[in-house]
Amino acid sequence: MEFSPKPNKSKIYCSVYGCKNRACKNDTVRFFNYPKKNESVVTIKNKFGEDGKIDRFNAWIKILKMGKTVTATMRVCSLHFVAEDFIPSSCIVRRLKKTSVPSVNLPTLSTDTSLDSSKVKKNSLRLKRLQDRTTKKEHNLNNIGQDTYDDNFNFSDFSKLNEDTVQLTNMENENTNLQSHQAMKILVPNLKMLQLNFQRSKSIRSFGI
């Protein structure tokens, strides 16, 4: 819901994922604190479509898909509420009812997805280190029995491939949770490569090489 224009130089902004409203740029929008914990109880529908009672603070967190800790400085703008959510008043300052919860312009993704790019970048760096660690091992494996064999090669190093595979699997699961298709396209093929290398190392050791 929007109100009459009210110039504001405040740097307050809406904390809802995907909402770009700022007090200094949107003078018809108002901003509200998150409700206090255990202040009131509201009724909302659960994932089964049934009505259930829940703490109002938790209801806001659930509805707004907050993926990060709510702080005292965070706000939600009036565009996520309807007229019936406000206490009728002719005053400039409008207040929300104790039972009001956000119901419009809701996010489809969690706020933690705003960290997707940094997490994917971090995972990419970790993947690069895993690849670097296995490059020499794979090179020596391919040259077993040839004149180019590295005398300093240690087959026990292959035990670390299993650890690398586990780490890469965890990275795969993390990116699945991030719903990052692009990251998965990079991680999955490399996971298979590391698993293949590990299986090859096991086969070589079984022959007593």
N, C-alpha and C positions, 0 to 999 in steps of 0.2 A: 504494500500500500504506500502511496505517496501523499505528501502533505503540501501545504503552501510553502513557497520558497523561503528559506531562512539561511542567509549567508553564514558560512562557518569556515574558519581558517584552521580548524582542528585537523590533525593528521590521522584521526581515527578511520579505520577501514573495516569492511565486513570480513569476518573470518571464515565464512562459508566457502568451500572449495568452488572455484569457478566464478564467484561473484567479485566484480571489480569495483564496487561502489566505495567511494571515499567521501568523508564529510566535507572536505574542501572543494570537491568537484561536483558533488550531487546534492544541491541545496534543498531538494524536495524529499530527500530520504532522511530518516531518523535512525539512530543506532541504539541498541539496547544491550544491557549486560546479560550474561547467562544467569539463570536462576541459581539460587544457593542450594546446596545439597540438603536433602531432607527438609526442605521448606514447605513443599506441597506435593500432593499426589494427583496424577492425571490419568485418564483412560485413553489408551491408544490400541490399535489393532496389532496383534503379533503376526509372525510370519505365516500363521495358519488362518489369518483373517478373523481371529476371535478377539473380542475386547478383553483387555487386561490392564490392571492398575500398575503404575510404575512411578517412581520418583520423577518429578518434573525435570530436574537437572539431567537425569539419565535419559529421559525421553528426548530432550534436545540433542544430546550426544548421539543417540541412536538414529533419530530422524535426519540429522545433518551429516551423518556418517563421519563423525570427527575421528580422524586417525592420529591425532596428536593431543597432548595434554592441554586442557583449557586453562588459561591464565586469567588473572583479574583484569587484565587490560584488553582482552578479546571482546569483540562485539558482534552482534547479528543485526543486519539492517532491516528496515521495515518492509522491504520488498518480499520478505519471506513470510509475511503475515497478511491476513485479510482484515477488513474493517471490523468484523465481529470480535477480533482478538483484542481490541483496544477498549479501555473504559471510556464511555461517552463523556465528552468534555468539550467545552468551548475554549479551553486554555491552549496556549501554544505548545506547551509541553504535554505530550501524550504518553499515557502509561498503559502497559499491557496488563491484561487480567491475570490473576494468579493461576488460571487454568490454560493460558495460551501456550501453544506450541507452534513452531514453524510448520507451514503446510503448503506453501507455494514456492516455485522456483527452487526446488530442492536439488541437491547434487546427485548425480548418478554414480559418481565415484567418490571414494574416500579422500579426505584431505592428505592422507599419507602418500597419495599418488603424485603429489607435488614434488615429492622427493625421488620419484622414479628415475629421472635423468641422472641424478648424482649417484644413486645406488647402482644403476646400470653401468655408469662410468667406473665406479669402484670395482664392480664385478669384472669388467673388461680388463682392468689393470691386474686383478688377481689371476684372471685367465691367462694373461700374457706371461706372468711369472711362472705359472704351471707349465705353459708351453716351452718356455726357456729352459726349465729344469729337465724336461723330457727330451729336448732336442738332441743333446749329446748321447743320452742313453739309447735313443732310437738309432742314431747314427752308428754307434758301436754295435748294436744288434744286427744291423744290416750288413756290417762288415766282418761278422764272425767267420773265421776260417779263411779270411783274405789277408793279403800282405799288409793291408792298411789297418789291421786290427790294433786297437789301442791297448798296450800292455797295462796301462793304469786303470783300465775299465774294471769296475767291481760289480758283479752280478747282484750283490746284496742291495745295490741301489734300486733295483727293480721293486723291492718291497715298498719303496716310497710311492710307486705308481698307484698302489691301492689307496694310499692316503690321499693322493692327488685326485683319484677318481671320486672318493667320498666327498672331498671338498667341492669338486665340480658338481656333484649331484646336489649338494646343499645349495650351491649357487643356482642350479637349475630350478630347484624348488622355490627359492626366494624370488626368482624372476617370474615364476608362474604366479606367485601371489601378487606380484606387481603388475600382472597382466601385460607383460611387455613382450609382444610377439617378436619384435626386432631382436631383442636380447636372446630370446630362445632360439632364433635361427642361427645365432652365432654359437651359443653354448652347446646345443644338442650334438651337432656334428663333432665337436671337439671332445665331448664326453665319450662318444662312441670310439673315437680314435685312441683315447687314453685307455679305455677298457680293452680294446684290441691289443694294444701294446702290452698290457699287463698279462693277458692270456698267452701271448707269444712268449713272454718271459717265463711263465710257469711251464710251458711246453719244453722250452730249452733246458730248464733245470731238471725236468723229469728224465731227460736223456743223459744227465750227468755231465753236461758240458761245463 
